[in-house]
Amino acid sequence: MTRNELDTAAREDIPLIVVVMNDCAYGAERHYLELEHMPIARAVFPDVDYAPVAEAFGFRTATIRSLEDLRRAAPLLQSPDGPVLLDCKINAAIAAPFTPEMAAHQNADERLMHKYGIDEAQLTANRAAIRERAAALGVVIDTGHGSRVWNTFDAHRLLHWAGLQDAEAALRLKRALLRAYFTDNDNVADHGVLIRAATDAKLDVGEARRILESDQYADEVRAQERHFQQAGIHSVPATIIENGYLIAGGQPPDAFEQALRKVALAQRPIDTR
């Protein structure tokens, strides 16, 4: 609906109820960007209240942020004698139920070749190098042709919850999730897989299920996304040290050793004696 249509409805005094489902985003584009692991900044915008705009045209309006707000607005909806607009604030982090299915159709080969501008031979070589490095540490990486890219938002909500308990709980859950994705090729957007990971990590399964069925910690995870995107991080792995040093990419042990030595030297106090 455009402003011209608001004006027409008001001038003609049409008993029209307009409900704006306001997620402060280009919703479909936002979720598609998330599936592509791309920055979402251009698909979201600050909170805009459409109720005062419609009111200026002559609408009766209400801004809905809770069920209580909706109950208070009920008289406006029962027998409208003119145009009414409700600006309903909804959570942009909640995607449509079919969103994981969209992710399921993302072939990892196509996604990685497109992202890095490489051909199939180079992709195969890169995967072989990663498997070799992982095997040296006793980790099995079994991704390959036919692997899929999944939406990991709910997995990150669980990780945030686990981290609030203690670092060891978060580490156990991270290992369970990595095993599910990289070794077992499981769909880590599936709540059943996530509950199994929580079980393996010895977390409270009932609480994990409750969190997955809600949108708890969605805002916190989004805030973390924005923080690291603004820091210029758009891929993994990215190892951050002391919140000020970045080691980008999957590096061999000697590269980490050299980087850590440089960080240690940079932080060493200067002897002024």
ZICORKA-V595912 format. One record per backbone hydrogen bond with DSSP energy under -1.0 kcal/mol. NH is the residue of the N-H (numbers start at 1). CO is the residue of the C=O. E is the energy in kcal/mol with one decimal. If there is no record, write none. Layout:
nh->NH co->CO e->E
nh->NH co->CO e->E
//
This chain:
nh->6 co->2 e->-1.6
nh->7 co->3 e->-2.5
nh->8 co->4 e->-2.2
nh->9 co->5 e->-2.5
nh->10 co->6 e->-2.1
nh->11 co->7 e->-2.7
nh->12 co->8 e->-2.5
nh->14 co->9 e->-2.1
nh->16 co->14 e->-2.6
nh->18 co->84 e->-3.2
nh->20 co->86 e->-3.1
nh->22 co->20 e->-1.3
nh->22 co->88 e->-2.8
nh->26 co->43 e->-2.9
nh->27 co->25 e->-1.4
nh->30 co->26 e->-3.0
nh->31 co->27 e->-2.3
nh->32 co->28 e->-2.2
nh->33 co->29 e->-2.6
nh->34 co->30 e->-1.9
nh->35 co->31 e->-2.1
nh->36 co->32 e->-1.6
nh->37 co->34 e->-1.4
nh->38 co->33 e->-2.9
nh->43 co->40 e->-2.1
nh->45 co->24 e->-2.2
nh->54 co->50 e->-2.2
nh->55 co->51 e->-2.6
nh->56 co->52 e->-1.8
nh->58 co->55 e->-1.0
nh->59 co->54 e->-2.1
nh->60 co->83 e->-2.1
nh->62 co->85 e->-1.5
nh->64 co->87 e->-2.6
nh->70 co->66 e->-1.7
nh->71 co->67 e->-2.3
nh->72 co->68 e->-2.1
nh->73 co->69 e->-1.4
nh->76 co->73 e->-1.3
nh->77 co->74 e->-1.3
nh->78 co->74 e->-1.2
nh->84 co->16 e->-3.4
nh->85 co->60 e->-2.2
nh->86 co->18 e->-2.9
nh->87 co->62 e->-2.5
nh->88 co->20 e->-2.5
nh->89 co->64 e->-2.9
nh->90 co->22 e->-2.1
nh->94 co->91 e->-1.3
nh->99 co->96 e->-2.3
nh->102 co->98 e->-1.7
nh->103 co->99 e->-2.0
nh->104 co->100 e->-2.0
nh->106 co->103 e->-2.1
nh->108 co->147 e->-2.6
nh->111 co->107 e->-2.4
nh->112 co->108 e->-2.8
nh->113 co->109 e->-2.5
nh->114 co->110 e->-2.2
nh->115 co->111 e->-2.4
nh->116 co->112 e->-2.4
nh->117 co->113 e->-1.1
nh->118 co->113 e->-1.2
nh->123 co->119 e->-2.2
nh->124 co->120 e->-2.5
nh->125 co->121 e->-2.1
nh->126 co->122 e->-2.6
nh->127 co->123 e->-2.4
nh->128 co->124 e->-2.0
nh->129 co->125 e->-2.0
nh->130 co->126 e->-2.1
nh->131 co->127 e->-2.7
nh->132 co->128 e->-2.1
nh->133 co->129 e->-2.2
nh->134 co->130 e->-2.5
nh->135 co->131 e->-2.8
nh->136 co->132 e->-1.6
nh->137 co->134 e->-1.4
nh->138 co->135 e->-1.7
nh->139 co->134 e->-2.6
nh->142 co->182 e->-3.6
nh->147 co->144 e->-2.4
nh->149 co->106 e->-1.8
nh->156 co->152 e->-2.1
nh->157 co->153 e->-1.7
nh->158 co->154 e->-2.1
nh->159 co->155 e->-2.1
nh->160 co->156 e->-2.3
nh->161 co->157 e->-2.0
nh->162 co->158 e->-2.8
nh->163 co->159 e->-2.5
nh->164 co->160 e->-1.3
nh->166 co->162 e->-1.8
nh->170 co->166 e->-1.8
nh->171 co->167 e->-2.3
nh->172 co->168 e->-2.5
nh->173 co->169 e->-2.1
nh->174 co->170 e->-2.5
nh->175 co->171 e->-2.3
nh->176 co->172 e->-2.0
nh->177 co->173 e->-2.5
nh->178 co->174 e->-2.7
nh->179 co->175 e->-2.2
nh->180 co->176 e->-2.1
nh->181 co->177 e->-2.3
nh->182 co->178 e->-2.7
nh->183 co->179 e->-1.3
nh->184 co->179 e->-2.3
nh->186 co->180 e->-3.3
nh->188 co->186 e->-1.0
nh->190 co->187 e->-1.7
nh->194 co->190 e->-2.0
nh->195 co->191 e->-2.5
nh->196 co->192 e->-1.9
nh->197 co->193 e->-2.0
nh->198 co->194 e->-2.3
nh->199 co->195 e->-2.3
nh->200 co->196 e->-2.5
nh->201 co->197 e->-1.8
nh->202 co->199 e->-1.7
nh->203 co->198 e->-2.5
nh->208 co->204 e->-2.4
nh->209 co->205 e->-2.5
nh->210 co->206 e->-2.0
nh->211 co->207 e->-2.3
nh->212 co->208 e->-2.2
nh->213 co->209 e->-1.8
nh->214 co->211 e->-1.3
nh->218 co->215 e->-1.9
nh->221 co->217 e->-2.2
nh->222 co->218 e->-2.5
nh->223 co->219 e->-2.3
nh->224 co->220 e->-1.9
nh->225 co->221 e->-2.4
nh->226 co->222 e->-2.7
nh->227 co->223 e->-2.3
nh->228 co->224 e->-2.3
nh->229 co->225 e->-2.6
nh->230 co->226 e->-2.6
nh->232 co->229 e->-1.7
nh->233 co->228 e->-2.5
nh->239 co->247 e->-2.7
nh->241 co->245 e->-2.9
nh->244 co->241 e->-2.3
nh->245 co->241 e->-1.8
nh->247 co->239 e->-2.8
nh->249 co->237 e->-2.4
nh->251 co->249 e->-1.2
nh->256 co->252 e->-1.5
nh->257 co->253 e->-2.4
nh->258 co->254 e->-2.3
nh->259 co->255 e->-2.3
nh->260 co->256 e->-2.9
nh->261 co->257 e->-2.1
nh->262 co->258 e->-2.0
nh->263 co->259 e->-2.2
nh->264 co->260 e->-2.5
nh->265 co->261 e->-2.3
nh->266 co->262 e->-2.3
nh->267 co->263 e->-1.6
//
